[in-house]
Amino acid sequence: MIKLKDLAPIHRLNEAKYEIYHRSATDASQEAKEYAEMEGYEVNEDDWNSQVAMGGKYGRLRPSDGKTHKFSVRLTKSGKEVREQLHFQIHGMNGRYELNAYIQ
């Protein structure tokens, strides 16, 4: 019988590289943008303005309590567009906003 202590140590995922909870949806979206830049990408400003700043398909950036708004923004690296995109979600939570962001 294999005992848990005999197994190799479990490696935890790295802690999030960005702040998860924010006081405003704008702060959360800026954090997502900074996360992409920290990973070495530049955000396509035209795409950012149409999808995030103007609210995209939602008409506004800020989600209501209990609702989630999802965004996908094109990225560039060294001035060239890449296949990866910044995907992020902002979830409204009683005056606070939860951010989930990743690059894929």
The first five atom37 places (N, CA, C, CB, O) and aatype in JSON, in Angstrom:
{
  "aatype": [12, 9, 11, 10, 11, 3, 10, 0, 14, 9, 8, 1, 10, 2, 6, 0, 11, 18, 6, 9, 18, 8, 1, 15, 0, 16, 3, 0, 15, 5, 6, 0, 11, 6, 18, 0, 6, 12, 6, 7, 18, 6, 19, 2, 6, 3, 3, 17, 2, 15, 5, 19, 0, 12, 7, 7, 11, 18, 7, 1, 10, 1, 14, 15, 3, 7, 11, 16, 8, 11, 13, 15, 19, 1, 10, 16, 11, 15, 7, 11, 6, 19, 1, 6, 5, 10, 8, 13, 5, 9, 8, 7, 12, 2, 7, 1, 18, 6, 10, 2, 0, 18, 9, 5],
  "atom_mask": [
    [1, 1, 1, 1, 1],
    [1, 1, 1, 1, 1],
    [1, 1, 1, 1, 1],
    [1, 1, 1, 1, 1],
    [1, 1, 1, 1, 1],
    [1, 1, 1, 1, 1],
    [1, 1, 1, 1, 1],
    [1, 1, 1, 1, 1],
    [1, 1, 1, 1, 1],
    [1, 1, 1, 1, 1],
    [1, 1, 1, 1, 1],
    [1, 1, 1, 1, 1],
    [1, 1, 1, 1, 1],
    [1, 1, 1, 1, 1],
    [1, 1, 1, 1, 1],
    [1, 1, 1, 1, 1],
    [1, 1, 1, 1, 1],
    [1, 1, 1, 1, 1],
    [1, 1, 1, 1, 1],
    [1, 1, 1, 1, 1],
    [1, 1, 1, 1, 1],
    [1, 1, 1, 1, 1],
    [1, 1, 1, 1, 1],
    [1, 1, 1, 1, 1],
    [1, 1, 1, 1, 1],
    [1, 1, 1, 1, 1],
    [1, 1, 1, 1, 1],
    [1, 1, 1, 1, 1],
    [1, 1, 1, 1, 1],
    [1, 1, 1, 1, 1],
    [1, 1, 1, 1, 1],
    [1, 1, 1, 1, 1],
    [1, 1, 1, 1, 1],
    [1, 1, 1, 1, 1],
    [1, 1, 1, 1, 1],
    [1, 1, 1, 1, 1],
    [1, 1, 1, 1, 1],
    [1, 1, 1, 1, 1],
    [1, 1, 1, 1, 1],
    [1, 1, 1, 0, 1],
    [1, 1, 1, 1, 1],
    [1, 1, 1, 1, 1],
    [1, 1, 1, 1, 1],
    [1, 1, 1, 1, 1],
    [1, 1, 1, 1, 1],
    [1, 1, 1, 1, 1],
    [1, 1, 1, 1, 1],
    [1, 1, 1, 1, 1],
    [1, 1, 1, 1, 1],
    [1, 1, 1, 1, 1],
    [1, 1, 1, 1, 1],
    [1, 1, 1, 1, 1],
    [1, 1, 1, 1, 1],
    [1, 1, 1, 1, 1],
    [1, 1, 1, 0, 1],
    [1, 1, 1, 0, 1],
    [1, 1, 1, 1, 1],
    [1, 1, 1, 1, 1],
    [1, 1, 1, 0, 1],
    [1, 1, 1, 1, 1],
    [1, 1, 1, 1, 1],
    [1, 1, 1, 1, 1],
    [1, 1, 1, 1, 1],
    [1, 1, 1, 1, 1],
    [1, 1, 1, 1, 1],
    [1, 1, 1, 0, 1],
    [1, 1, 1, 1, 1],
    [1, 1, 1, 1, 1],
    [1, 1, 1, 1, 1],
    [1, 1, 1, 1, 1],
    [1, 1, 1, 1, 1],
    [1, 1, 1, 1, 1],
    [1, 1, 1, 1, 1],
    [1, 1, 1, 1, 1],
    [1, 1, 1, 1, 1],
    [1, 1, 1, 1, 1],
    [1, 1, 1, 1, 1],
    [1, 1, 1, 1, 1],
    [1, 1, 1, 0, 1],
    [1, 1, 1, 1, 1],
    [1, 1, 1, 1, 1],
    [1, 1, 1, 1, 1],
    [1, 1, 1, 1, 1],
    [1, 1, 1, 1, 1],
    [1, 1, 1, 1, 1],
    [1, 1, 1, 1, 1],
    [1, 1, 1, 1, 1],
    [1, 1, 1, 1, 1],
    [1, 1, 1, 1, 1],
    [1, 1, 1, 1, 1],
    [1, 1, 1, 1, 1],
    [1, 1, 1, 0, 1],
    [1, 1, 1, 1, 1],
    [1, 1, 1, 1, 1],
    [1, 1, 1, 0, 1],
    [1, 1, 1, 1, 1],
    [1, 1, 1, 1, 1],
    [1, 1, 1, 1, 1],
    [1, 1, 1, 1, 1],
    [1, 1, 1, 1, 1],
    [1, 1, 1, 1, 1],
    [1, 1, 1, 1, 1],
    [1, 1, 1, 1, 1],
    [1, 1, 1, 1, 1]
  ],
  "atom_positions": [
    [[0.84, -1.18, 0.0], [0.0, 0.0, 0.0], [0.89, 1.25, 0.0], [-0.95, -0.01, 1.22], [1.83, 1.35, 0.78]],
    [[0.57, 2.19, -0.87], [1.34, 3.43, -0.96], [0.79, 4.43, 0.04], [1.3, 4.02, -2.41], [-0.42, 4.66, 0.11]],
    [[1.69, 5.01, 0.8], [1.28, 6.03, 1.76], [1.5, 7.41, 1.15], [2.06, 5.88, 3.1], [2.41, 7.61, 0.35]],
    [[0.68, 8.32, 1.54], [0.74, 9.69, 1.01], [2.1, 10.31, 1.23], [-0.34, 10.55, 1.65], [2.6, 11.02, 0.36]],
    [[2.71, 10.06, 2.37], [4.01, 10.67, 2.66], [5.13, 10.12, 1.77], [4.37, 10.46, 4.11], [6.17, 10.76, 1.64]],
    [[4.92, 8.94, 1.15], [5.92, 8.35, 0.27], [5.9, 8.94, -1.14], [5.71, 6.86, 0.19], [6.86, 8.76, -1.89]],
    [[4.84, 9.62, -1.49], [4.74, 10.21, -2.82], [5.61, 11.45, -2.94], [3.28, 10.56, -3.15], [5.96, 12.09, -1.94]],
    [[5.97, 11.79, -4.17], [6.76, 13.01, -4.41], [5.96, 14.21, -3.91], [7.11, 13.17, -5.93], [4.73, 14.19, -3.93]],
    [[6.65, 15.25, -3.47], [5.93, 16.43, -3.0], [5.07, 17.03, -4.11], [6.92, 17.49, -2.47], [5.46, 17.03, -5.28]],
    [[3.94, 17.52, -3.73], [3.01, 18.14, -4.68], [3.46, 19.58, -4.91], [1.54, 18.08, -4.16], [3.68, 20.33, -3.97]],
    [[3.57, 19.94, -6.17], [3.96, 21.31, -6.51], [2.7, 22.14, -6.71], [4.84, 21.35, -7.8], [1.81, 21.78, -7.49]],
    [[2.63, 23.22, -6.02], [1.48, 24.1, -6.14], [1.67, 25.02, -7.34], [1.27, 24.93, -4.86], [2.79, 25.33, -7.74]],
    [[0.55, 25.43, -7.9], [0.61, 26.42, -8.97], [1.13, 27.73, -8.41], [-0.78, 26.62, -9.62], [0.95, 28.02, -7.23]],
    [[1.78, 28.5, -9.26], [2.25, 29.82, -8.82], [1.08, 30.66, -8.37], [3.04, 30.54, -9.94], [-0.02, 30.55, -8.91]],
    [[1.31, 31.48, -7.39], [0.27, 32.4, -6.96], [-0.09, 33.3, -8.14], [0.73, 33.23, -5.73], [0.72, 33.51, -9.04]],
    [[-1.28, 33.82, -8.12], [-1.73, 34.69, -9.2], [-0.74, 35.84, -9.36], [-3.15, 35.23, -8.93], [-0.23, 36.37, -8.38]],
    [[-0.5, 36.22, -10.59], [0.45, 37.29, -10.87], [-0.24, 38.64, -10.94], [1.19, 37.02, -12.18], [0.33, 39.63, -11.42]],
    [[-1.46, 38.68, -10.46], [-2.23, 39.92, -10.46], [-3.17, 39.91, -9.27], [-3.02, 40.09, -11.79], [-3.46, 38.87, -8.69]],
    [[-3.64, 41.1, -8.91], [-4.57, 41.26, -7.8], [-5.96, 40.77, -8.25], [-4.64, 42.75, -7.33], [-6.4, 41.11, -9.34]],
    [[-6.62, 39.98, -7.43], [-7.89, 39.37, -7.81], [-9.09, 40.27, -7.5], [-8.06, 38.04, -7.11], [-9.97, 40.41, -8.35]],
    [[-9.13, 40.87, -6.32], [-10.29, 41.67, -5.91], [-9.99, 43.16, -6.04], [-10.69, 41.33, -4.46], [-8.91, 43.63, -5.69]],
    [[-11.0, 43.9, -6.57], [-10.83, 45.34, -6.83], [-12.07, 46.1, -6.39], [-10.55, 45.59, -8.32], [-13.16, 45.55, -6.29]],
    [[-11.87, 47.39, -6.14], [-12.97, 48.26, -5.73], [-13.8, 48.73, -6.92], [-12.43, 49.46, -4.98], [-14.97, 49.09, -6.75]],
    [[-13.22, 48.72, -8.12], [-13.99, 49.13, -9.31], [-13.65, 48.22, -10.48], [-13.68, 50.62, -9.67], [-12.59, 47.6, -10.52]],
    [[-14.57, 48.15, -11.43], [-14.36, 47.34, -12.63], [-13.23, 47.92, -13.47], [-15.66, 47.25, -13.46], [-12.5, 47.18, -14.13]],
    [[-13.07, 49.24, -13.44], [-11.99, 49.89, -14.18], [-10.63, 49.46, -13.62], [-12.14, 51.42, -14.12], [-9.71, 49.17, -14.38]],
    [[-10.52, 49.41, -12.3], [-9.27, 48.95, -11.68], [-8.98, 47.5, -12.07], [-9.34, 49.07, -10.15], [-7.83, 47.15, -12.34]],
    [[-10.0, 46.67, -12.11], [-9.83, 45.27, -12.48], [-9.36, 45.14, -13.92], [-11.14, 44.5, -12.28], [-8.47, 44.35, -14.22]],
    [[-9.95, 45.93, -14.83], [-9.55, 45.85, -16.24], [-8.12, 46.36, -16.43], [-10.52, 46.65, -17.12], [-7.37, 45.81, -17.23]],
    [[-7.74, 47.41, -15.7], [-6.37, 47.92, -15.77], [-5.38, 46.88, -15.27], [-6.23, 49.22, -14.96], [-4.28, 46.75, -15.81]],
    [[-5.76, 46.14, -14.24], [-4.91, 45.08, -13.71], [-4.69, 43.99, -14.75], [-5.52, 44.49, -12.42], [-3.59, 43.46, -14.88]],
    [[-5.74, 43.65, -15.5], [-5.62, 42.65, -16.57], [-4.66, 43.15, -17.65], [-7.0, 42.34, -17.18], [-3.85, 42.38, -18.16]],
    [[-4.76, 44.42, -17.99], [-3.88, 45.01, -18.99], [-2.42, 44.99, -18.52], [-4.31, 46.46, -19.31], [-1.52, 44.65, -19.28]],
    [[-2.2, 45.34, -17.27], [-0.85, 45.32, -16.7], [-0.29, 43.91, -16.64], [-0.85, 45.95, -15.3], [0.91, 43.7, -16.81]],
    [[-1.16, 42.94, -16.39], [-0.74, 41.53, -16.38], [-0.2, 41.12, -17.75], [-1.91, 40.61, -15.96], [0.84, 40.49, -17.83]],
    [[-0.91, 41.49, -18.81], [-0.46, 41.17, -20.17], [0.88, 41.84, -20.46], [-1.51, 41.6, -21.21], [1.76, 41.23, -21.06]],
    [[1.03, 43.09, -20.04], [2.27, 43.8, -20.28], [3.42, 43.2, -19.47], [2.11, 45.28, -19.93], [4.56, 43.16, -19.94]],
    [[3.12, 42.72, -18.26], [4.13, 42.07, -17.44], [4.6, 40.76, -18.08], [3.57, 41.8, -16.02], [5.74, 40.35, -17.89]],
    [[3.72, 40.12, -18.84], [4.07, 38.87, -19.54], [4.8, 39.13, -20.85], [2.8, 38.06, -19.8], [5.15, 38.19, -21.56]],
    [[5.04, 40.41, -21.19], [5.82, 40.75, -22.37], [5.0, 41.07, -23.62], [0.0, 0.0, 0.0], [5.55, 41.13, -24.72]],
    [[3.71, 41.26, -23.47], [2.83, 41.57, -24.6], [2.42, 43.03, -24.56], [1.58, 40.67, -24.59], [2.47, 43.68, -23.51]],
    [[2.01, 43.54, -25.71], [1.38, 44.85, -25.78], [-0.07, 44.63, -26.15], [2.1, 45.79, -26.81], [-0.38, 43.77, -26.98]],
    [[-0.96, 45.39, -25.54], [-2.39, 45.28, -25.82], [-2.72, 46.11, -27.04], [-3.23, 45.73, -24.6], [-2.28, 47.26, -27.15]],
    [[-3.5, 45.55, -27.96], [-3.97, 46.28, -29.13], [-4.95, 47.35, -28.65], [-4.64, 45.31, -30.18], [-6.05, 47.02, -28.21]],
    [[-4.56, 48.61, -28.73], [-5.36, 49.71, -28.16], [-6.72, 49.86, -28.84], [-4.6, 51.01, -28.28], [-7.71, 50.17, -28.17]],
    [[-6.79, 49.66, -30.15], [-8.08, 49.75, -30.84], [-9.04, 48.68, -30.33], [-7.9, 49.62, -32.37], [-10.21, 48.96, -30.06]],
    [[-8.53, 47.48, -30.2], [-9.34, 46.37, -29.69], [-9.76, 46.64, -28.25], [-8.57, 45.05, -29.79], [-10.9, 46.39, -27.87]],
    [[-8.82, 47.15, -27.44], [-9.11, 47.47, -26.04], [-10.22, 48.51, -25.93], [-7.84, 47.97, -25.32], [-11.16, 48.35, -25.15]],
    [[-10.11, 49.57, -26.73], [-11.11, 50.64, -26.67], [-12.5, 50.16, -27.08], [-10.7, 51.79, -27.55], [-13.49, 50.49, -26.43]],
    [[-12.57, 49.38, -28.15], [-13.89, 48.93, -28.61], [-14.5, 47.87, -27.7], [-13.79, 48.4, -30.03], [-15.71, 47.87, -27.49]],
    [[-13.69, 46.97, -27.17], [-14.24, 45.88, -26.38], [-14.34, 46.18, -24.89], [-13.42, 44.67, -26.57], [-15.31, 45.77, -24.24]],
    [[-13.37, 46.88, -24.35], [-13.34, 47.08, -22.9], [-13.81, 48.47, -22.51], [-11.93, 46.85, -22.36], [-14.77, 48.61, -21.74]],
    [[-13.17, 49.49, -23.03], [-13.49, 50.86, -22.62], [-14.93, 51.24, -22.95], [-12.53, 51.84, -23.28], [-15.58, 51.94, -22.18]],
    [[-15.43, 50.79, -24.09], [-16.8, 51.09, -24.49], [-17.8, 50.04, -23.99], [-16.89, 51.22, -26.0], [-19.0, 50.16, -24.24]],
    [[-17.31, 49.02, -23.31], [-18.19, 48.0, -22.76], [-18.47, 46.84, -23.68], [0.0, 0.0, 0.0], [-19.11, 45.86, -23.27]],
    [[-18.01, 46.92, -24.94], [-18.2, 45.83, -25.88], [-19.65, 45.43, -26.03], [0.0, 0.0, 0.0], [-20.52, 46.29, -26.15]],
    [[-19.94, 44.15, -26.03], [-21.3, 43.65, -26.23], [-22.21, 43.92, -25.03], [-21.26, 42.18, -26.51], [-23.42, 43.76, -25.13]],
    [[-21.63, 44.33, -23.9], [-22.42, 44.57, -22.7], [-22.92, 46.01, -22.6], [-21.62, 44.23, -21.48], [-23.84, 46.3, -21.84]],
    [[-22.32, 46.91, -23.35], [-22.72, 48.3, -23.3], [-22.06, 49.08, -22.18], [0.0, 0.0, 0.0], [-22.09, 50.31, -22.18]],
    [[-21.48, 48.38, -21.23], [-20.72, 49.03, -20.15], [-19.77, 48.02, -19.55], [-21.67, 49.6, -19.06], [-20.01, 46.81, -19.61]],
    [[-18.7, 48.51, -18.98], [-17.66, 47.65, -18.42], [-18.13, 46.98, -17.14], [-16.39, 48.45, -18.15], [-17.86, 45.79, -16.92]],
    [[-18.82, 47.72, -16.29], [-19.15, 47.25, -14.94], [-20.32, 46.25, -14.95], [-19.5, 48.44, -14.05], [-21.41, 46.58, -15.4]],
    [[-20.09, 45.03, -14.45], [-21.19, 44.07, -14.35], [-22.02, 44.31, -13.09], [-20.64, 42.63, -14.35], [-21.5, 44.82, -12.09]],
    [[-23.29, 43.94, -13.13], [-24.15, 44.02, -11.95], [-23.73, 42.96, -10.95], [-25.65, 43.85, -12.33], [-22.96, 42.06, -11.28]],
    [[-24.23, 43.06, -9.73], [-23.92, 42.06, -8.71], [-24.35, 40.68, -9.19], [-24.59, 42.4, -7.37], [-25.47, 40.49, -9.66]],
    [[-23.44, 39.72, -9.06], [-23.75, 38.36, -9.45], [-23.58, 38.06, -10.93], [0.0, 0.0, 0.0], [-23.78, 36.92, -11.36]],
    [[-23.23, 39.06, -11.73], [-23.05, 38.88, -13.17], [-21.57, 38.93, -13.52], [-23.83, 39.97, -13.96], [-20.76, 39.49, -12.78]],
    [[-21.22, 38.34, -14.67], [-19.84, 38.31, -15.14], [-19.77, 38.84, -16.55], [-19.27, 36.88, -15.07], [-20.57, 38.46, -17.41]],
    [[-18.83, 39.71, -16.81], [-18.56, 40.21, -18.16], [-17.23, 39.63, -18.61], [-18.53, 41.78, -18.2], [-16.24, 39.66, -17.89]],
    [[-17.22, 39.07, -19.85], [-16.02, 38.44, -20.4], [-15.49, 39.23, -21.58], [-16.32, 36.99, -20.82], [-16.26, 39.73, -22.4]],
    [[-14.17, 39.35, -21.65], [-13.52, 40.11, -22.72], [-12.35, 39.32, -23.29], [-13.05, 41.48, -22.2], [-11.68, 38.58, -22.57]],
    [[-12.12, 39.47, -24.58], [-10.95, 38.9, -25.26], [-10.33, 40.01, -26.1], [-11.34, 37.65, -26.16], [-10.99, 40.6, -26.95]],
    [[-9.07, 40.29, -25.84], [-8.39, 41.41, -26.49], [-7.15, 40.89, -27.22], [-8.0, 42.51, -25.46], [-6.38, 40.1, -26.68]],
    [[-6.97, 41.36, -28.46], [-5.8, 40.95, -29.25], [-4.53, 41.53, -28.64], [-5.95, 41.41, -30.72], [-4.54, 42.59, -28.02]],
    [[-3.43, 40.8, -28.85], [-2.13, 41.21, -28.31], [-1.1, 41.29, -29.43], [-1.66, 40.23, -27.22], [-1.25, 40.68, -30.49]],
    [[-0.05, 42.06, -29.17], [1.1, 42.12, -30.06], [2.35, 41.89, -29.23], [1.16, 43.49, -30.82], [2.36, 42.07, -28.01]],
    [[3.42, 41.49, -29.92], [4.71, 41.31, -29.26], [5.76, 41.84, -30.22], [4.98, 39.8, -28.86], [5.83, 41.39, -31.37]],
    [[6.56, 42.77, -29.78], [7.57, 43.41, -30.62], [6.96, 44.03, -31.87], [8.65, 42.4, -31.01], [7.55, 44.0, -32.95]],
    [[5.76, 44.58, -31.71], [5.1, 45.26, -32.82], [4.36, 44.37, -33.8], [0.0, 0.0, 0.0], [3.75, 44.87, -34.74]],
    [[4.4, 43.05, -33.59], [3.72, 42.12, -34.49], [2.58, 41.43, -33.76], [4.72, 41.07, -35.05], [2.72, 41.02, -32.6]],
    [[1.44, 41.32, -34.44], [0.29, 40.65, -33.84], [0.6, 39.16, -33.65], [-0.98, 40.83, -34.71], [1.2, 38.52, -34.51]],
    [[0.18, 38.63, -32.49], [0.41, 37.22, -32.17], [-0.93, 36.5, -32.07], [1.22, 37.08, -30.85], [-1.99, 37.13, -32.0]],
    [[-0.88, 35.18, -32.05], [-2.1, 34.39, -31.97], [-2.75, 34.46, -30.6], [-1.8, 32.94, -32.32], [-3.97, 34.34, -30.48]],
    [[-1.95, 34.65, -29.56], [-2.47, 34.69, -28.21], [-3.36, 35.91, -28.0], [-1.32, 34.69, -27.19], [-3.18, 36.95, -28.65]],
    [[-4.32, 35.78, -27.11], [-5.18, 36.88, -26.73], [-5.24, 36.97, -25.21], [-6.6, 36.72, -27.32], [-5.03, 35.98, -24.51]],
    [[-5.51, 38.17, -24.73], [-5.76, 38.36, -23.3], [-7.24, 38.1, -23.08], [-5.34, 39.81, -22.82], [-8.09, 38.81, -23.62]],
    [[-7.55, 37.1, -22.28], [-8.92, 36.79, -21.92], [-9.08, 37.15, -20.45], [-9.28, 35.28, -22.18], [-8.27, 36.75, -19.62]],
    [[-10.13, 37.91, -20.14], [-10.37, 38.19, -18.73], [-11.85, 38.34, -18.46], [-9.63, 39.45, -18.29], [-12.64, 38.69, -19.34]],
    [[-12.2, 38.07, -17.21], [-13.58, 38.15, -16.77], [-13.63, 39.0, -15.52], [-14.17, 36.73, -16.51], [-12.76, 38.92, -14.65]],
    [[-14.67, 39.81, -15.43], [-14.89, 40.62, -14.23], [-16.26, 40.22, -13.68], [-14.82, 42.18, -14.55], [-17.27, 40.27, -14.38]],
    [[-16.26, 39.83, -12.42], [-17.49, 39.38, -11.76], [-17.88, 40.39, -10.69], [-17.32, 37.96, -11.14], [-17.06, 40.73, -9.84]],
    [[-19.12, 40.87, -10.72], [-19.61, 41.84, -9.74], [-20.0, 41.15, -8.44], [0.0, 0.0, 0.0], [-20.73, 40.16, -8.45]],
    [[-19.52, 41.69, -7.32], [-19.77, 41.09, -6.0], [-20.06, 42.17, -4.97], [-18.55, 40.24, -5.56], [-19.17, 42.56, -4.22]],
    [[-21.29, 42.65, -4.91], [-21.69, 43.62, -3.88], [-20.71, 44.78, -3.74], [-21.83, 42.92, -2.55], [-20.21, 45.03, -2.65]],
    [[-20.45, 45.48, -4.81], [-19.58, 46.65, -4.75], [-18.11, 46.34, -4.93], [0.0, 0.0, 0.0], [-17.29, 47.26, -4.99]],
    [[-17.75, 45.07, -5.02], [-16.37, 44.66, -5.31], [-16.39, 43.89, -6.62], [-15.76, 43.79, -4.15], [-17.44, 43.44, -7.08]],
    [[-15.22, 43.76, -7.22], [-15.12, 43.09, -8.51], [-13.98, 42.08, -8.49], [-14.91, 44.12, -9.65], [-12.87, 42.39, -8.07]],
    [[-14.28, 40.88, -8.95], [-13.3, 39.8, -8.98], [-12.78, 39.66, -10.41], [-13.92, 38.46, -8.48], [-13.55, 39.62, -11.37]],
    [[-11.46, 39.59, -10.55], [-10.8, 39.49, -11.84], [-10.24, 38.09, -12.03], [-9.69, 40.54, -11.97], [-9.62, 37.52, -11.13]],
    [[-10.46, 37.53, -13.22], [-9.83, 36.29, -13.64], [-9.24, 36.58, -15.01], [-10.86, 35.07, -13.67], [-9.98, 36.92, -15.94]],
    [[-7.93, 36.44, -15.17], [-7.28, 36.78, -16.43], [-6.27, 35.71, -16.81], [-6.59, 38.14, -16.33], [-5.62, 35.11, -15.95]],
    [[-6.16, 35.48, -18.11], [-5.15, 34.56, -18.63], [-4.86, 34.89, -20.07], [-5.6, 33.1, -18.48], [-5.66, 35.56, -20.73]],
    [[-3.73, 34.42, -20.57], [-3.34, 34.63, -21.96], [-3.32, 33.28, -22.63], [-1.94, 35.34, -22.08], [-2.68, 32.33, -22.16]],
    [[-4.03, 33.2, -23.74], [-4.1, 31.94, -24.48], [-4.13, 32.21, -25.95], [-5.32, 31.12, -24.07], [-4.18, 31.28, -26.75]]
  ]
}
